[in-house]
């Protein structure tokens, strides 16, 4: 259940649906969302959206401002997706990079050893 708080603005069903749909896109990463909380404020001509979403071993936070409320919601959702993507794929990238370097080095040495044996 997403907690949506607003200051100086009434949260309509359409706004709630848009926010929940945006957070639903985060479930593509197979990560459990813990206590998602969205705060909507209206400052003069801008809408400001802040979202805090807990995930196992971390917390995502995004903030977006825009003149259009729905554009601000989309920008906030994109920022959360980017953070989640980075967190979920970071260990894979580090492991593969070091693993590839270790594989490449022994192959070059073994080729040199074979050439020396044939030359002798």
DAKA-V155325 format. One record per helix or strand. SS is the DSSP state (H for helix, E for strand). FROM is the first residue (numbers start at 1). TO is the last residue. Records with the same first field share a line. If there is no record, write none. Layout:
BEGIN
SS=FROM-TO, FROM-TO
END
This chain:
BEGIN
E=3-7, 34-43, 46-55, 58-66
H=13-29, 69-119
END
